[in-house]
Amino acid sequence: MSSIVKSFTNPKPGFTLTVLYRLSESQTFDLDYYLSHHIPMTIGKWGPRGLINGYVTKTTGNSEFGYYFTATWKNEASWAKAQAAYEEMAEIMGDVKNVTSAEPIFVVGNVVGAW
């Protein structure tokens, strides 16, 4: 996992993408595959398009979500460039079935404050 961890010397983000994964007894989530294959593949494709960094988080408490991924981008235009790379996005989205049976929930937005 250390190969996908970046330092905090990156510029402040202007845009974020958060992907939420519900977790229930009827849904599966392969964290090992997610960290060893899906995330490195995603970073490899999105890095050149303006991805600053990303975080995989396991929730605590009584959250309806088991895990979530947050990607920070230079700006909304960077995210738009990643979305416009249709073949890359299709490969990333096609790989989700290897990670989880849950339907991912996407939340995107402009950063209004960063420290």
C-alpha positions in Angstrom: 0.0 0.0 0.0 2.9 2.4 0.6 3.4 2.7 -3.2 0.1 4.6 -3.5 0.6 6.9 -0.6 1.6 10.5 -1.5 3.0 13.2 0.6 1.1 16.4 1.5 3.4 18.6 -0.4 1.0 18.7 -3.2 -1.0 21.9 -4.1 -4.3 22.5 -2.5 -7.2 20.9 -4.3 -9.9 22.8 -6.1 -12.3 19.9 -6.7 -13.1 16.6 -5.0 -14.7 13.3 -6.0 -15.9 11.0 -3.3 -17.1 7.5 -4.0 -19.2 5.9 -1.3 -19.7 2.1 -1.0 -22.6 0.8 1.2 -21.8 -2.2 3.2 -24.3 -4.8 4.2 -24.4 -8.6 4.8 -25.6 -9.0 1.2 -22.9 -6.9 -0.4 -19.2 -7.8 -0.8 -16.1 -5.6 -0.8 -12.6 -6.9 -1.6 -10.4 -4.4 0.2 -7.2 -6.2 -0.8 -8.0 -6.1 -4.5 -9.2 -2.5 -4.2 -5.9 -1.4 -2.6 -3.6 -3.6 -4.7 -5.2 -3.3 -8.1 -8.1 -0.9 -8.5 -6.7 2.2 -6.8 -3.2 1.9 -8.4 -4.8 1.5 -11.8 -7.1 4.5 -11.2 -4.2 6.7 -10.0 -2.1 5.7 -13.0 -4.9 6.9 -15.4 -6.0 9.9 -13.4 -2.6 11.2 -12.3 -1.6 12.7 -15.7 -5.1 14.3 -15.9 -4.8 16.4 -12.7 -5.4 14.1 -9.8 -3.5 15.5 -6.8 -4.0 12.6 -4.4 -6.5 10.1 -3.1 -7.6 8.5 0.2 -9.3 5.2 0.9 -11.2 5.3 4.2 -12.9 2.6 6.3 -15.8 4.1 8.1 -16.3 3.7 11.9 -19.4 3.8 14.0 -22.8 3.1 12.6 -22.3 4.4 9.1 -24.3 2.9 6.3 -21.2 3.0 4.2 -18.3 0.6 4.7 -15.6 2.4 2.7 -15.2 5.5 0.7 -12.6 6.9 -1.7 -11.8 10.6 -1.9 -9.8 12.0 -4.9 -8.6 15.6 -4.9 -8.1 17.4 -8.2 -6.5 20.7 -9.3 -9.9 21.9 -10.5 -13.1 20.9 -12.0 -11.6 21.1 -15.5 -9.1 18.4 -14.5 -11.9 16.1 -13.4 -13.7 16.8 -16.7 -10.6 15.8 -18.6 -10.5 12.5 -16.8 -14.2 11.9 -17.5 -13.6 12.7 -21.2 -11.1 9.9 -21.5 -13.9 7.4 -22.2 -11.8 4.3 -22.6 -9.9 4.9 -19.4 -13.2 5.6 -17.5 -14.8 2.5 -18.9 -11.8 0.4 -17.7 -12.0 1.9 -14.2 -15.8 1.5 -14.0 -15.6 -2.0 -15.4 -13.2 -3.0 -12.7 -15.6 -2.0 -9.9 -17.4 -5.3 -10.2 -14.1 -7.0 -9.1 -14.1 -4.9 -6.0 -17.7 -4.9 -4.7 -21.3 -6.0 -5.4 -22.4 -2.6 -4.0 -23.4 0.2 -6.4 -20.9 3.1 -5.9 -22.3 6.5 -5.1 -20.5 9.5 -6.5 -20.3 12.9 -4.9 -18.4 15.7 -6.6 -17.9 19.3 -5.8 -15.7 22.4 -5.8 -13.5 23.0 -2.7 -14.5 26.1 -0.8 -11.9 25.8 1.9 -8.7 23.9 2.3 -5.9 23.9 4.9 
